[in-house]
Amino acid sequence: MKKVRVCKTCDRGEKETRLQKCVICHGFYCYKCRVRKFGKLFCSKVCAELFFFGDED
């Protein structure tokens, strides 16, 4: 069975919009929900901040 890909923020699927995969959490996001930070694209502000500032240890 094929897994359905949807935007993790708005739940729109591949038939409705183009989806991209987040490099941090590997979730999918659409062009309307994407977050651009320092020239890179992410699914959320949390993932963008994790990429640039890392996780607290």
Secondary structure by P-SEA (a helix, b strand, c coil): cbbbbcccccccccccbbbbbbccccccccccccccccccccccaaaaaaacccccc
